[in-house]
Amino acid sequence: MSINRPQDNSDLNLEQIMNDLDNKALYDARSHLHSLYPTEIALLLRSLPIDYRYQLWDIMAPEAMGQTLVALQGEVRVGLIERTAAKDLVIAASQLEPRDMADLVADFPNDVREKILKNEGDSRLEAALSYDGHTAAGLMNLDALTIRADVTVDAVLRYLRAQGKMPANMDSLIVVDRSNKYQGMVAIATILTSDVHVVIATIMDNVAEAIPENMPVSEVAAIFEYRDMLSAAVVNEQGEVTGRIALETVLDVVREEAERAVLSSAGLDEEHDLFSPVLVSARRRAVWLGVNLFTAFLASWVIGLFEATIDQIVALAVLMPVVASMGGIAGSQTLTLVIRGLALHQIAPSNAMSFLFKELAVGAVNGVVWSVVVAMIAAYWFSNTPLGVMLGAAMVINLSCAALAGVLIPLFLHKRGIDPALAGGVLLTTVTDVIGFMSFLGLATIFLLA
């Protein structure tokens, strides 16, 4: 039996739900929802126009709302919460684990949040609400199972049976001392395959390091990637175990970071609703359109400085976009590498200069190669060899400067605490356009009109 690709299923779900809602077949729509996972329902809700989205949400059972809201973010989640009755929000939150509950109720109205805290009476939930969501503490599950190093495998097995059920995605148990200080990890598979009389201290992994509560989520993701970890213990400043992080949670972080990077490059953010009102979307995008308009006028001003030159050699106007475009592409390639390197902690002050020199060399090599190509084309096209030479020289200058800007701009923005993915592209385009136009027109003014 073949398995449909996720995108195929998503398309089918979207089409079927919209048809059900159009035909007022609410029973069929509700039945279809029951066959989907919460993450699939969340994707469906994000993909539906607002009127369809609210119709679908209104027929969902409160017990199914919790996990679906956890899988949603930003405007879509907030909009659905505002539409949901307080009693249904309480029911939805009550179905969740403390970490997911804390993530969700942070967006609830104050009165509903207080009611949930009062009903749950769980100190773990209050603790989870106090954690910074951008750190390891904000990612961790509070259902960590801990054991002591001086007990036997038999005692651990009896302890696990007494729990009734295991927390989801738990592959290891955390070993602690009498003060709940972290000692190491022991895989459940190792426990199941060891002799019942073996002491945990002899089979535990005391090399596995715990993750501090205040570690940024980007570093947590990097550690999981580099060490091929499935789970890790989280400890406070005293070394006491406060929770665990599973690979599933880290994968969510990686996905969200990827979405953020893509949207940031266009001046958007991950909380943006695909079907938000027209005026809301227009207002957000207007900011970056305004910034781009300013940079476009700056480039036009540079061109205006050489108006007399362009009037005498019309071919310059035809060839100007070639220099700017090639510089923009070359700079974007370098910019992308630097942003990725910063995100993965591959670029640091210690190796930034080496990378800069390497990119300058790449820019120079590509500049020379392509300058020969465009010089020959321009010289043949306009029967003007000096014009082709000026175009080729401008290409070398712009590609080299593009490489320089592609490295320095994101490093500068990163140091200033500004997201390079958000502002780097606009600044880079300005640099490559201005330098490209100025070098080409400037060289033509000096050597062709002298």
C-alpha positions in Angstrom: 0.0 0.0 0.0 1.4 3.4 -1.0 1.5 6.4 1.3 0.4 9.8 0.0 2.8 12.6 0.3 1.9 15.2 3.0 1.3 17.9 0.4 -1.1 15.6 -1.4 -3.0 14.9 1.8 -3.1 18.6 2.6 -4.6 19.5 -0.8 -7.2 16.8 -0.5 -8.1 17.8 3.1 -8.4 21.4 2.1 -10.6 20.7 -0.9 -12.8 18.2 1.0 -13.4 20.5 4.0 -14.2 23.5 1.8 -16.7 21.5 -0.2 -18.3 20.2 3.0 -18.6 23.7 4.4 -20.0 25.1 1.1 -22.6 22.3 1.1 -23.4 22.8 4.8 -22.4 19.2 5.4 -21.1 19.9 8.9 -21.4 16.3 10.1 -19.1 15.2 7.2 -16.7 18.0 8.0 -16.6 17.1 11.7 -16.1 13.4 10.8 -13.2 14.3 8.5 -11.6 16.4 11.3 -11.7 13.4 13.6 -9.5 11.4 11.2 -6.7 14.1 11.2 -3.8 14.7 13.6 -3.7 18.1 15.4 -0.8 19.3 13.3 -2.8 18.4 10.1 -5.8 20.3 11.5 -3.5 23.3 12.3 -2.2 23.3 8.7 -5.7 23.1 7.4 -6.8 26.1 9.5 -3.8 28.2 8.4 -4.7 27.4 4.7 -8.4 28.3 4.9 -9.8 31.8 4.2 -11.0 33.4 7.4 -14.7 32.7 6.9 -14.1 29.0 6.2 -11.6 28.9 9.1 -14.1 30.2 11.6 -16.9 27.9 10.4 -14.6 24.9 10.8 -13.4 26.0 14.3 -17.0 26.4 15.5 -17.7 22.8 14.9 -14.6 21.5 16.7 -15.0 19.8 20.1 -13.2 21.7 22.9 -11.3 18.6 23.8 -9.6 18.7 20.3 -8.8 22.4 20.4 -5.9 22.3 22.8 -3.3 20.3 20.7 -4.5 22.2 17.6 -3.9 25.6 19.1 -0.4 24.5 20.3 0.5 23.6 16.7 -0.6 27.1 15.6 1.3 30.3 16.1 0.8 34.1 15.7 -2.3 35.7 14.3 -4.1 32.5 13.5 -3.9 31.2 17.0 -4.8 34.6 18.6 -7.8 35.0 16.2 -9.2 31.5 17.1 -8.6 32.1 20.8 -10.6 35.4 20.6 -13.4 33.5 19.0 -13.6 30.7 21.6 -15.7 30.8 24.7 -13.8 30.9 28.0 -15.3 27.6 29.2 -14.1 25.9 26.0 -10.6 27.4 26.4 -10.4 25.9 29.9 -11.4 22.5 28.6 -8.9 22.7 25.8 -6.0 23.6 28.1 -6.9 20.9 30.6 -6.0 18.2 27.9 -2.4 19.4 27.6 0.9 18.6 29.3 2.3 21.4 31.5 4.8 22.7 28.9 2.2 22.8 26.1 -0.3 24.3 28.4 2.1 27.0 29.5 2.9 27.8 25.8 -0.8 28.1 25.0 -2.3 29.9 28.0 0.2 32.7 27.6 -2.0 33.9 24.8 -5.3 33.5 26.8 -7.1 36.4 28.3 -6.0 37.2 31.9 -9.2 36.0 33.5 -9.1 32.6 31.7 -5.4 32.2 32.5 -6.1 32.8 36.2 -9.0 30.3 36.2 -6.8 27.6 34.6 -4.0 28.2 37.1 -6.5 28.0 39.9 -8.2 24.8 38.5 -4.9 23.0 37.8 -3.2 23.9 41.1 0.0 22.7 39.5 3.3 24.3 40.5 4.9 22.9 37.4 2.5 25.0 35.2 3.4 28.1 37.1 7.0 27.4 36.7 6.6 26.8 33.0 4.9 30.1 32.6 7.8 31.9 34.2 10.4 30.4 31.8 11.7 32.4 28.8 10.4 30.8 25.6 13.7 31.6 23.8 15.8 29.5 26.1 16.1 25.8 26.9 13.8 26.2 29.9 11.0 27.3 27.5 11.5 24.2 25.4 11.7 21.5 28.1 9.1 19.0 29.1 8.5 18.9 32.9 7.7 15.1 32.9 11.3 13.9 33.2 11.7 10.6 35.0 14.8 10.5 37.3 16.5 7.5 39.0 19.4 7.1 41.3 22.8 5.6 40.3 22.9 3.1 43.2 19.7 1.2 42.4 19.5 -2.0 40.3 17.8 -2.5 36.9 15.2 -4.6 38.7 14.2 -1.6 40.9 14.0 0.7 37.9 11.8 -1.7 36.0 9.4 -1.9 39.0 9.5 1.9 39.2 8.5 2.2 35.5 5.7 -0.3 35.8 4.3 1.7 38.8 4.2 4.8 36.6 1.4 3.3 34.5 2.5 5.0 31.3 5.7 6.5 30.0 5.9 10.2 28.8 5.9 10.6 25.0 9.2 10.4 23.1 11.2 9.3 26.1 14.2 7.2 25.2 16.3 7.6 28.3 16.1 8.1 32.1 17.9 10.8 33.9 20.3 9.7 36.7 20.5 12.0 39.7 21.9 12.0 43.2 20.0 12.4 46.5 19.9 16.2 46.0 18.4 15.8 42.4 21.8 16.9 41.0 22.4 15.6 37.5 24.7 12.6 37.1 24.1 11.2 33.7 21.7 9.4 31.4 20.8 5.7 30.8 19.0 4.5 27.7 15.7 2.6 28.3 16.9 0.1 25.7 20.0 -0.5 27.8 17.9 -1.1 30.9 15.6 -3.6 29.1 18.6 -5.6 27.8 20.6 -5.6 31.0 20.6 -8.2 33.8 18.1 -7.2 36.5 20.9 -7.3 39.2 23.1 -4.8 37.4 23.5 -1.4 39.2 22.6 1.6 37.1 26.0 3.3 37.9 27.7 0.6 35.8 25.5 1.1 32.7 24.8 4.8 32.8 26.4 7.4 30.4 28.1 9.9 32.7 29.7 11.7 29.7 26.3 13.0 28.4 26.2 16.7 29.3 23.0 18.4 30.5 21.7 21.6 29.0 21.5 24.7 31.1 18.1 26.3 31.5 19.3 29.7 30.1 20.9 28.3 26.9 19.4 30.0 23.8 17.2 27.7 21.7 19.5 28.1 18.6 22.3 26.6 20.6 20.1 23.8 21.9 19.2 22.9 18.3 22.9 23.0 17.3 23.9 20.7 20.1 21.2 18.2 19.2 22.4 18.3 15.6 26.1 17.9 16.2 25.7 15.2 18.9 22.9 13.2 17.2 20.9 13.4 20.5 17.4 12.1 20.9 16.8 13.8 24.3 18.7 15.7 27.0 18.3 16.7 30.6 17.9 20.4 31.5 19.4 21.7 34.7 19.3 24.9 36.7 22.2 27.0 37.9 22.6 24.6 40.9 22.9 21.6 38.6 19.5 20.3 39.6 17.4 18.5 37.0 14.3 20.6 36.1 13.1 18.8 32.9 14.1 17.3 29.6 14.1 18.2 26.0 13.1 15.8 23.3 14.2 15.8 19.6 10.6 16.3 18.6 10.6 19.8 20.2 14.0 20.7 18.7 12.7 19.8 15.2 9.8 22.2 15.8 12.4 24.9 16.6 14.4 24.2 13.5 11.2 24.3 11.3 10.1 27.6 12.9 13.6 29.1 12.4 13.5 28.1 8.8 10.1 29.7 8.3 11.2 32.8 10.1 14.3 33.2 7.9 12.3 32.9 4.7 9.7 35.4 5.8 12.3 37.8 7.3 14.0 38.0 3.9 10.8 39.6 2.6 10.2 41.8 5.6 7.5 39.6 7.1 7.4 37.5 10.2 6.3 34.0 11.2 3.2 35.2 13.0 1.7 36.6 9.7 -1.6 35.2 8.7 -1.8 34.1 5.1 -5.4 35.4 5.0 -5.1 38.4 7.2 -7.2 41.4 6.2 -6.0 43.4 3.1 -5.3 46.6 5.0 -3.4 44.8 7.7 -1.2 43.0 5.2 -0.7 46.2 3.1 0.3 48.2 6.2 3.0 45.7 7.2 4.5 45.4 3.7 4.4 49.2 3.2 7.3 49.6 5.6 9.7 47.6 3.6 8.4 49.0 0.3 9.1 52.4 1.7 12.7 51.4 2.6 13.2 50.0 -0.9 11.8 53.1 -2.5 14.4 55.2 -0.6 17.2 52.9 -1.8 15.8 53.1 -5.4 15.9 56.9 -5.3 19.4 56.8 -4.0 20.5 54.6 -7.0 18.6 57.0 -9.3 20.4 60.0 -7.8 23.7 58.3 -8.6 22.6 57.8 -12.2 21.5 61.4 -12.3 25.1 62.5 -11.5 26.1 61.1 -14.9 23.2 62.4 -16.9 25.5 64.2 -19.3 27.6 61.0 -19.9 24.5 59.0 -20.6 23.2 61.6 -23.1 26.4 61.3 -25.1 26.7 57.5 -24.9 23.2 56.0 -25.0 24.5 52.5 -24.8 25.4 53.1 -21.2 21.7 53.1 -20.2 21.3 49.8 -21.9 24.2 48.1 -20.1 23.9 49.6 -16.6 21.4 46.9 -15.4 23.9 44.2 -16.3 26.5 45.5 -13.8 24.0 46.0 -11.0 22.2 42.7 -11.5 25.4 40.6 -11.5 26.6 42.4 -8.3 23.3 41.8 -6.6 23.3 38.1 -7.4 26.9 37.6 -6.3 26.3 39.6 -3.1 23.2 37.6 -2.3 25.1 34.3 -2.5 27.7 35.5 0.0 25.0 37.1 2.2 23.1 33.8 2.3 26.2 31.9 3.3 27.0 34.3 6.1 23.5 34.3 7.5 23.5 30.5 7.5 27.0 30.4 9.1 25.9 32.8 11.9 22.7 30.7 12.5 24.7 27.5 12.8 27.6 29.2 14.7 30.0 28.4 12.0 31.2 32.0 11.6 32.7 33.8 14.6 35.1 36.6 15.2 38.0 34.2 15.1 37.4 33.0 11.6 35.5 35.9 10.1 38.6 37.5 8.4 39.5 34.2 6.8 36.1 33.9 5.4 36.1 37.5 4.2 39.4 37.0 2.3 38.1 33.8 0.7 34.9 35.5 -0.5 36.9 38.5 -1.8 39.0 36.1 -3.8 35.8 34.3 -5.1 34.3 37.7 -6.1 37.5 38.7 -7.9 37.8 35.4 -9.8 34.1 35.5 -10.9 34.5 39.2 -11.7 37.4 38.6 -14.0 35.8 35.6 -15.7 32.4 37.3 -16.3 34.0 40.6 -17.2 35.7 39.0 -20.1 32.4 37.6 -21.3 30.3 40.8 -20.9 33.1 42.9 -22.4 33.2 40.8 -25.5 29.4 40.8 -25.8 29.2 44.6 -25.3 32.0 45.4 -27.7 30.4 43.2 -30.4 26.9 44.5 -29.8 27.8 48.2 -29.9 30.9 47.9 -32.1 32.8 49.8 -29.3 35.7 48.0 -27.7 36.5 50.7 -25.1 32.9 50.5 -23.9 33.2 46.7 -23.4 36.4 47.2 -21.5 34.7 49.8 -19.2 31.8 47.4 -18.6 34.2 44.5 -17.7 36.2 46.7 -15.3 33.0 47.8 -13.6 32.0 44.2 -13.3 35.2 43.3 -11.5 34.8 46.2 -9.1 31.1 45.5 -8.3 31.5 41.7 -7.8 34.4 42.3 -5.4 32.5 45.0 -3.5 29.4 42.7 -3.5 31.5 40.0 -1.8 32.8 42.5 0.7 29.3 43.8 1.5 27.9 40.3 1.6 30.2 39.5 4.5 30.4 42.8 6.4 26.7 43.7 6.4 25.3 40.6 8.1 28.3 40.6 10.6 27.6 44.2 11.5 23.9 43.7 11.8 24.4 40.6 13.9 26.8 42.4 16.3 24.2 45.2 16.7 21.5 42.7 17.6 19.6 43.2 14.3 18.4 40.1 12.3 20.6 40.0 9.2 17.8 38.0 7.3 15.5 41.0 7.9 17.6 43.9 6.8 20.6 42.4 5.0 19.0 42.1 1.6 17.8 45.7 1.4 21.2 47.1 2.4 23.1 44.8 0.1 20.9 45.7 -2.9 21.6 49.4 -2.2 25.4 48.8 -2.1 25.6 46.8 -5.3 23.3 49.1 -7.2 25.1 52.3 -6.1 28.6 50.9 -6.6 27.6 49.2 -9.9 26.2 52.3 -11.4 28.9 54.6 -10.1 31.8 52.4 -11.2 30.4 51.8 -14.7 29.3 55.4 -15.4 32.4 56.9 -13.6 34.8 54.9 -15.7 32.9 55.8 -18.8 33.0 59.5 -17.9 36.8 59.4 -17.2 38.0 57.3 -20.1 35.4 57.5 -22.9 34.6 61.2 -22.7 38.1 62.4 -21.7 
